[in-house]
Amino acid sequence: MTVLVTGAGGFIGFHVSRYLLERGDTVVGLDNLNPYYDVRLKEARLAQLTAYERFAFARLDLADRQGMEDLFARHTPERVIHLAAQAGVRHSLTNPHAYIDSNLVGFMHILEGCRQTEVRHLTYASSSSVYGANTKLPFSVQDNVDHPVSLYAVSKKANELLAHTYSHAYQLPTTGLRFFTVYGPWGRPDMALFIFTKAILSGEPIEVFNYGRMQRAFTYIDDVVEGVVRAHDRIAQPNPHWSGRNPDPGTSTAPYRVYNIGHPQPVELLHFIEVLEHTLGKKAEKRLLPLQAGDIPATWADVEDLMHDVGFHPTTTIEEGIPRFVQWYREYYRVSRI
C-alpha cells in the first residue's frame, strides 16, 4: 500500500519508513528539515531511505495548507503515519509559536487531508507528556489527562481531541500513540542518551536533573517500530461497550483509539548512566541538579491495551540497547575507542 509518513527525516519516522519499505510498502516521506537539531543527521537518515525505489520525499512544512492539500491530492495515500512535530518539552517553554504552527495547525492539515482523500487509517504520535501533573503510576490511557505542565504536552493532548472529533464526525479511523522515552541508533541529539554519550566521550560534565532520581520507561527503537506498525495495521474500530455515563478516555463509540507505547518497566536515570559508563568504559562527571520546569519526575507505561490489541511486547533491555546506540554513535561520528 501507499503510506504517507510525516517526519520521515526524524528518528522514529526514519525507522518506521525503513521498516515499511523493507516489507514492500510504498512510502511518501514528508519532512521540513527544520534546524531544531543538526539537519545533517536528518539528511543522512533520508539518504538511507532514498536508496529504496518505492520511497518518494517531499520537503514540506505541515503548516503550509496549500502544500499539504496538493501533497494528499497528488499521492492519495491509503494510510498515514503522522510522526512529524515540533519536539521538545523544554523548548516549548521558550518557543511556543513553533508548537502551535507545527503541532496544531499542521495536525489540522493532516486531518483534513485524510478526510478529503478518504484515508483508511491515521496513526499519529502523541506523548507520555500528556500525563502532566498525574502522579498515579503506571500511567494508563484510562487516566484523566487534563493537567499538562508544558505547551508541548498541551499540543499533543489537543491532537487527541482533534482526532476524536474527526473520528466521530467523519468516521475517520484514528489511533494515537503516547510515546514514552525512545532511544537507539540514529537517535535525536537533544535526548539524554545522545547528550550523555557525547559529553562523556569528550570529557565534559553531564547535567543530571532531579539529582538522578528521574525514572523513565526507556524504550528501544526496534520495539517502538514494531508497535507502531502493528497499530497502523490494525484499523481503529468503535468500542461497542463504550458508555457516556462512565466514559473510557482511550476508546469511543467512534473508530478511535489511544495507546501507551513504551517499556513497562521504568529505569532510574542514575542506573541508565551506569550502564552507559560501563559501555563506554569511562566514568561521567555528574552535575546533580533539581527538576527542570516542565519535566515529569517519573514516567511508567501501562501498555496492557496495546499488548492485548496488537501483540506489542517490548523485550530490549537498556543493557542491550545502550551498547547498540554507542556502536552506531562511534561509527557515525568516527569516534575511536580509547
Disulfide bonds with the S-S distance in Angstrom:
none
